[in-house]
Amino acid sequence: MTPVLVFDIETIPDVDGIRRLDDLPATLTDAEVAEHAFAARREKTGSDFLPHHLQRVAAISCVFRDGQGFRVRSLGTPEDGEAALIQSFYRTIEKYTPQLVSWNGGGFDLPVLHYRALVHGIRASRYWDLGEDDRDFKWNNYISRYHSRHTDLMDVLAMYQARANAPLDALAKLCGFPGKLGMDGSQVWTAFREGRIEEIRNYCETDVVNTYLLYCRFQLMRGGFSEREYEDEITHVKNALAMEPAPHWAEYLAAFGA
């Protein structure tokens, strides 16, 4: 089977970049720099959601499903810098050429990863191949919107219409899956400043499992899974999570009714 890699990122303000671009005094704290950027953004757009190029990657979590089984992990360690996390993500693609799956990955996660990889000078030749190295990639690659090596479930289900987009948490719960537990994206910056990196990584991991479960439901809908195959896969995921020692999985399975 083609390996499936479901991914999700959590981000924080790139305070070093904001300092440089806005020529801010070094005496400002990270929190003050971020609030400066949030205030400017609110004045311009009414929201404090920063543009993609001013986001810094704090965590990348993945589900990896292949013939060997189901695994969910956050890349790197809590101590790793941003460049190491991003390099690990692209290294996985280089090694396995997986089917990428995301929820809003085309609209957020991948553009952020592109900008940050550019900033750090990270190589990702397999990911960026448009057919120069592998002819098959001319007709099916990770970059072209309507090719299938990356399936952005939110985008596909909304028929590429932004006004039809739905949030991951709501769709997961509507389908009977646990949805988000304990945190949401708006709380990540506060958690990061408080040193709660492991909590951020755990939250990101539950998001990728929600996304994988929705991908399984999508495969059932489009005929990629029979009803028996779908039920077997959901059971396989539950059993795999039950073997995980981290306490957030016990909470997740309890919410799943497992």
N, C-alpha and C positions, 0 to 999 in steps of 0.2 A: 504494500500500500504506500501511496505517497504520504510522507510525513506531513502532519498538520501542525502549524505553529500559530497559536493564538497569542496576541500580544497586547499590552496596555502600558502606558507610561503615566507617571505622576510627575508634575512639574512644580517648580517654585520660581519666583522672579530671579532673573539673572542680574543680581545687584551689582556685580563687578562691571558688567556691560553697560548697565544704566548709568553708573558713575562715570564711565568713560564717555559715553555718548552725550550726556547732559553736563559734563564738566562739573560734577558736584564735589564739594569739599570732602577731604578724607576724614574729617571729624564726624561726619554723619554716620550713624549706625546703619546696619543692614535693614533694620525695620524702618528707619526713617527714609532710607533710599527707596525702599519698596513703596512706602506710603506716598512719597513724591510721585512715583510712576503711576500708582493707582489714582491719585488725584487728577493727574494730567489726563489719564485715560477716561475717567468719569466725566471730566469737562468736555472731552471730545465726543464721546460715544454714549454717555449715560451709564456705562458699566465699567467696573474696574478690572475686567478681564484683559490681560495684557496681550499685545500682538505676539504671534508665534516666535518671532526672532528674539524676543525678550524673555522667553521661557527657558529655564534650565532644567534638565532632566534629573530628578531625584531618585527615581526608581523605574525599573523596567521588569515587569512580570510576564511570564509565559506559561501557557499550557503546551506541552509537546506530546502529540499522539502519533505513534507509529506502530509497527507490528510487534514491538517489544512491550507496548503498554501505554499507560497514561501517566504523565508526570506534570506537576505544577511547581514552578520555582520562580523566585526572583533572581535576576542575573547578578553576578558578582557578590560582594559582601556589603554590609552597611557602611564599611569604612572606605569602599572604593569611590574614586572620583567619577565625575560625569563621563569623561572620555573612555574610561575602562568599561563602564556599563554599555555605552553605545558601541564600542568595538566588539564586545561580547555578543551583542545582538546581531551585528552584521556578520560576525564570524560564524554564527550558527547558520545563517542563510548560505554563506559560502560553502559550508561543509555538507549541508543536507538538501539544499534547494527545496525547501518545504512549501506547501500551500499556506500562504499567510491569511489569517483571518483576524478581523478587528471589528470594533464598534466605533465608528467615526474615525478610523485610522487614516482615511484619505483626507479628512477635513482638519484633523488636529495632529495625531501622533506622528504620522510619517513626515509632514512638513516640519514639525519641530525637530525630529531626528535628522532630517536633511540639513537644516540650518546649523544644528549643533555639530554634526559630523563635519560640515564645512569649516566651522570655526576651529575645530580641533585637528583638522587635517587627516581625517580617518578615511582609509581606503575601503571601498565596498563594491568591487568590480562585478561580482555576480549579481548583486541587487540591481545595479545600474545597467546591466547588459540589455541592449535593445536589438540584439542579433549580430553584433560585431564578433563575438566570441563563440556563441552558440546559435546556430540558425533557427532553432526552435523558438528562441526568445524574440525573434522578429515578429512572430505571430501571437505570442503569449508571454508577456513579461510582467514584472512587478510595477512598472511605471504607468503604462497606458490605462486610462480610466476604465475602458470596457474590456480589458483582458482579465483573465480569471486567476492568475497566480496570486493576486491579492483580492480577497473578497471582503469588502467593507459592508458588513451586514446592514448597518443603518442606512447607508447610501442605496444599496440594492433594494431593500424593502420599501424605501420611500420613492423608488423610481427616479432617483437622482434629483428629487425636488426638495429643496431645503425646507419649504413650508410643511412638508409631510414628515419631517424627521421626528423620531420618537426617542425618549431617553432609555438607556439600557436598563436602569433600575425598574422602571415601570413595565417594560416589555417582559423582563425576566419574571417579575411577580405575576403578571397576567398569564404567563405560561406555566405557573406553578413552581417556579424556581425561587431560591431564597432572596435574590436581589442584594443590594448593598447592606453591609453590616458595620455598624460602629463608627463610620466616618464617611464623609463625601469630599469631593475635590476641593470645595471651598475651605476646608479645614486643614489642608495639607501644609500650607505655609506656616500656620501657627504650630502644628505638630513638629515640623522640621526645626523651627527655632527653639522648640523645647527639647530637641534631641530625641524625639520619638520616631526614629528612622525605621525601626523594626515594625512599628505599628503601621507606618505608611506602606511598607512592603507587604505586610499581611493584607491590608485593605486592597492593594493593587492585585494581589493574587486572587482574592475572591471575585474581583471584577473579571479577570480572565476566565475563571471557571464559569461565571454567569454567561460570558460571551460564548464559550465552547458549548454549553448546554443549548443556547439559542441556535448555534450553528448546527447542532444535531437535529433540533426541531426543524430548521430550515431544510436540512437534507431529507428529512421525512416528508416535508411538504413538496419538495421538488422531485421526489422519487429516488434520491440517492441512498436512502435507507428504506427497507421494508419496515412494517410495524414491529416485527420481531427483532430486527436488527437495531432499531431505535431503542426499544425497551432494554435490550441486552447492553447497549452502550451506556445508557443512563445508569443501569445497575453496576456496570464496570467502573464508572466514574465514582459512584458512591462507595464502592468497595475500596477503590484506590485511595480515596480521601480518608476513609476509616483507618487506613494504615499509617497516615501521616501523624507524627507525634505533636505537632504544634497545636495549641489549644483553640486557635481560631477555626480550625477545621471541625472540631467537635461542635462549636457554636453554629457553624454553617450547616452541618448535617442535621442538627436539631431543628433548624429553621426549614430544612428540606423535608422534615418528617421522617428522617431515616433513623 
